[in-house]
Every structure is written in structure tokens, then in C-alpha cells.
């Protein structure tokens, strides 16, 4: 399963279960794919989920995917702040 297919399935399932969720989609520019953010955006997890008093973040990876140093830093920062973070 590709990461795109996984992302779509997870987003649909989360909607069915009543989670608010956000995925910041990169856009193709003349310099390659870029995600428009201000601040420390590199490596931000794929999806942030919120429902009532619960929140967590997920970095989606295909079977061949590898977590980058920047992604691991964000996951560690969320965990340190008390937010569950998963790959």
C-alpha cells in the first residue's frame, strides 16, 4: 500500500470516528515539493488528530518508508509535551 493510499484510508476512518484531523499537503513548485509553513515545519507529522480531550500525531510510512531525523525530532517533541506520537 502506498503512503497516499494509507493517508486517504486513515483520514476517512478518522472522520467516521469523529476525529478532527489535519494533513498539510505539499505543493509541487519549480524547486520540487514544498509545504507552506512558517517556523519549524520540516518533518512535521503527517496527521494531527483531535477529539474531545484527546490528541495524537501520526507519521505515516509505507513498508519501505524510513523516518527522517527531522520527523523523529518532531515525534520526540510531541511525546515530551505529553502528546502521543506514532509511526
JOCORHU-V625780 format. One record per backbone hydrogen bond with DSSP energy under -1.0 kcal/mol. CO is the residue of the C=O (numbers start at 1). NH is the residue of the N-H. Records with the same first field share a line. If there is no record, write none. Layout:
CO=NH  NH
This chain:
2=6
3=7
4=8
5=9
6=10
7=11
8=12
9=13
10=14
11=15
12=16
13=17
14=19
15=18
20=50
22=48
27=34
29=32
32=29
34=27
39=41
41=44
47=58
48=22
49=56
50=20
51=54
54=51
56=49
57=86
58=47
62=65
68=72
69=73
70=74
71=75
72=76
73=77
74=78
75=79
76=80
77=81
78=83
79=82
84=57
86=59
